[in-house]
Amino acid sequence: MNQFKFMFLQEKDRKPRKTVQRVTKRREKNRDAARKSRRKQTERADELHEELQDLEQSNSAFLKEIAELKKDLLFYQMTLERHKPYCCLRASGSPSHPHLKLPLQQKIARN
């Protein structure tokens, strides 16, 4: 009986066969689109993973640099504190030395 219905539909109306072909074609397109989407998603995840690794490496380098700069700062602060009792420039209360009146950029440029 099932075979009879199939034959009857084929002979009477070709629409169901075309519909089946259309559905099959649409499923194939959908499968391809899904495959392409998953591939792109994987590629994007890989790119983000690489970027994360680069940023973590940069962050580590920056943290190391910060630690070194803090160490330098502490050294210079301690050096300055040890120098203060012997500094003749601060003894007068006002900077009378012409070099002390210059802005910092000019001091750096002179040296």
N, C-alpha and C positions, 0 to 999 in steps of 0.2 A: 504494500500500500504506500509506503514511504517512497518507493521508487516511482510509483505511479504519479504522485504529487510532483516530484521533481521533473518528470517528463512532461507533465501537464503544464507546469510553469514555463518550461523551456519552449514548448511549442506555442503556447497561448501568448506568452508575454516575455520578451527578452529582458525586461527591466531588472528582474532579480539578479541575473547573471552580471549585468553591468554594475549593479549596486554592489555586489560582492567584489568585483574587480576594483571598484572605486574605494571600498572600505579597505581592501588589501593594500592598495596603493597608498592610501592615507596612513595606514598603520606603519608601512615601510618608511614613509617620510617622517612620521613621528619618531620612530626608532632612531633614524639617522639624526634627527634634531636633538633627541635626548642624548645620544652618544657624543655629539659635537658639544653640547652644553656641559656634559660631565668632563670632557677633555679640557675645555676652557677653564672650568672650575678647578680642576687639578693643576693646570698650569698656573693659574692665579695664586693658588695656595702655595705652590713651589716658589713663586716670585716673592710672596710675602714672607715665606720662611727665610729665604736668602736675605731679604731686607732686614728682617729681625736679627739675623746673625751679624750683619754689618753694623747695625745700630748698637747691639750689645757690645761688640768689639770697640766701637767708637766711645761708647759710654765708659767702658773699662779704662780706655786710654785717658779720657778726661778726668776720671776719678784719680788716676795715678798722678796726672799733672796737678790736680788740685792739692793732693797730699804733698807733692814736692814744693808747690808754691806756699803752702801753709808753713812748711818746714823752713823755707827761705825767709818768710815774713817773721817768724819767731826768732830766727837767727839775727836779722837786722834790728828787730825791736830790742833784743837783749844787748846787741852791740851799741845801739843808741843810748840805752839806759846806762851802760857802763861808761860811755863817753861823756854823758851830761856833766858829771862833777868836774871834768877837766876842760870843758868847752869854754874858750875865752870869748866866743862870739855872743853867747847868751848872757854873759856876766854883766854887760852894760845895760841890759833890759830892752834895748831897741836895736834892731839890726842896722849898724852903721857901715858895715862892709858893703861896697857897691854890688858885689856879686849876689848878696842876699836879697836885694831889691828887685832883681830881674824875675820875670815870670819863668815858670818851670821849663817851658819849651825853649826859651832862649838859653837857659843854663845847659840844657841837653845839647843844643845846637853848637854851643861854644866848645864843648868837649868833644 
